[in-house]
Amino acid sequence: IDHDNAYAIIAASKVSYTLAGCPHIKDGFRTGLPVIHPGPYPGGYHSVSPQDVADFLVEEITAGRYPRQIVGIWS
């Protein structure tokens, strides 16, 4: 998948977006305490549960803290 070109298309549009940059979505339980890092994922091996990603995205829909940004998220 060509993530860079897909991101360029979205970023060039007028669409309101927040992209959750997840390093590795791994089965597991909600931690409720994921690391939220504005900007692209900085690298290294981390994982995040599907529930923590879902919680972040649902909260972001109403809070709108990171408009038109990529946000790294991991546990």
VOBA-1610 file (N, C-alpha, C; in pm, whole numbers, padded with zeros to 5 digits, always signed):
BEGIN
Ile+00086-00117+00000Ile+00000+00000+00000Ile+00090+00123+00000Asp+00051+00220-00076Asp+00128+00342-00087Asp+00073+00447+00009His+00114+00440+00134His+00061+00530+00237His+00096+00676+00210Asp+00216+00702+00161Asp+00257+00840+00139Asp+00169+00910+00036Asn+00140+00842-00075Asn+00054+00904-00177Asn-00090+00917-00130Ala-00139+00819-00056Ala-00275+00828-00001Ala-00284+00946+00094Tyr-00183+00963+00179Tyr-00183+01076+00271Tyr-00175+01208+00195Ala-00094+01215+00091Ala-00082+01339+00012Ala-00216+01378-00048Ile-00292+01281-00094Ile-00424+01310-00152Ile-00518+01365-00045Ile-00520+01303+00071Ile-00606+01349+00179Ile-00563+01488+00227Ala-00433+01507+00246Ala-00382+01635+00295Ala-00409+01749+00198Ala-00409+01719+00068Ala-00434+01823-00033Ala-00582+01855-00047Ser-00667+01771+00010Ser-00811+01793-00001Ser-00859+01890+00107Lys-00986+01923+00102Lys-01046+02008+00204Lys-01118+01925+00310Val-01097+01796+00307Val-01161+01704+00401Val-01104+01725+00540Ser-01189+01725+00640Ser-01144+01729+00779Ser-01109+01586+00817Tyr-00991+01566+00870Tyr-00947+01430+00903Tyr-00857+01432+01025Thr-00846+01319+01089Thr-00741+01288+01186Thr-00701+01145+01157Leu-00574+01122+01130Leu-00527+00987+01102Leu-00458+00931+01226Ala-00503+00816+01271Ala-00439+00748+01384Ala-00326+00662+01329Gly-00203+00701+01360Gly-00085+00627+01315Gly-00052+00519+01415Cys-00099+00399+01389Cys-00081+00288+01482Cys+00034+00201+01435Pro+00131+00173+01522Pro+00245+00092+01482Pro+00208-00053+01457His+00138-00114+01550His+00098-00256+01538His-00028-00273+01623Ile-00139-00300+01559Ile-00263-00322+01633Ile-00265-00469+01672Lys-00257-00492+01802Lys-00242-00628+01854Lys-00361-00662+01942Asp-00413-00783+01924Asp-00523-00828+02011Asp-00481-00809+02156Gly-00575-00765+02234Gly-00547-00744+02376Gly-00659-00661+02435Phe-00642-00624+02557Phe-00744-00551+02629Phe-00717-00401+02625Arg-00823-00326+02644Arg-00814-00180+02654Arg-00723-00145+02771Thr-00626-00057+02747Thr-00542-00010+02857Thr-00598+00119+02915Gly-00665+00196+02830Gly-00719+00324+02874Gly-00614+00432+02889Leu-00488+00396+02867Leu-00379+00490+02884Leu-00281+00489+02766Pro-00330+00497+02643Pro-00236+00494+02532Pro-00154+00623+02527Val-00036+00612+02470Val+00047+00729+02444Val-00009+00795+02319Ile-00034+00925+02325Ile-00083+01001+02211Ile+00029+01095+02171His+00079+01081+02049His+00193+01159+02002His+00154+01235+01876Pro+00125+01366+01888Pro+00093+01442+01767Pro+00209+01432+01666Gly+00174+01405+01544Gly+00275+01386+01439Gly+00288+01240+01407Pro+00363+01209+01304Pro+00380+01069+01265Pro+00441+00984+01376Tyr+00414+00857+01371Tyr+00471+00762+01466Tyr+00623+00774+01462Pro+00688+00793+01577Pro+00831+00820+01578Pro+00922+00699+01557Gly+00865+00580+01553Gly+00946+00461+01528Gly+00964+00377+01653Gly+01027+00263+01635Gly+01045+00170+01745Gly+00931+00069+01745Tyr+00946-00035+01826Tyr+00841-00136+01830Tyr+00748-00111+01947His+00624-00083+01915His+00517-00068+02012His+00393-00131+01953Ser+00295-00153+02036Ser+00167-00203+01987Ser+00057-00129+02060Val-00065-00148+02010Val-00182-00084+02070Val-00300-00177+02049Ser-00391-00177+02145Ser-00509-00264+02133Ser-00613-00199+02043Pro-00695-00280+01977Pro-00802-00224+01894Pro-00896-00135+01975Gln-00921-00170+02101Gln-01011-00090+02184Gln-00953+00048+02211Asp-00821+00058+02236Asp-00760+00189+02259Asp-00765+00275+02133Val-00747+00214+02017Val-00758+00290+01892Val-00900+00340+01874Ala-00997+00252+01896Ala-01138+00291+01881Ala-01174+00402+01978Asp-01131+00390+02104Asp-01159+00494+02203Asp-01103+00628+02158Phe-00979+00628+02109Phe-00916+00752+02062Phe-00997+00814+01949Leu-01034+00733+01849Leu-01105+00785+01733Leu-01244+00838+01769Val-01316+00766+01855Val-01450+00813+01895Val-01438+00944+01973Glu-01342+00952+02064Glu-01322+01075+02140Glu-01282+01191+02048Glu-01198+01161+01950Glu-01152+01265+01857Glu-01266+01321+01774Ile-01364+01239+01742Ile-01480+01287+01664Ile-01548+01402+01736Thr-01562+01391+01867Thr-01630+01498+01941Thr-01535+01607+01988Ala-01412+01572+02026Ala-01319+01670+02081Ala-01250+01754+01973Gly-01218+01692+01861Gly-01152+01765+01753Gly-01020+01828+01794Arg-00941+01756+01873Arg-00813+01811+01921Arg-00703+01812+01815Tyr-00712+01725+01716Tyr-00603+01710+01620Tyr-00654+01722+01475Pro-00713+01836+01440Pro-00766+01849+01303Pro-00655+01848+01198Arg-00681+01773+01092Arg-00591+01764+00976Arg-00449+01724+01018Gln-00441+01625+01107Gln-00312+01578+01156Gln-00304+01426+01159Ile-00181+01378+01160Ile-00153+01238+01190Ile-00117+01235+01339Val-00169+01137+01409Val-00141+01122+01552Val-00094+00980+01577Gly+00027+00966+01630Gly+00077+00835+01668Gly+00008+00790+01796Ile-00027+00664+01805Ile-00093+00612+01925Ile-00040+00471+01951Trp+00003+00448+02076Trp+00050+00316+02117Trp+00036+00301+02266Ser+00045+00177+02312Ser+00033+00149+02456Ser+00170+00122+02514
//
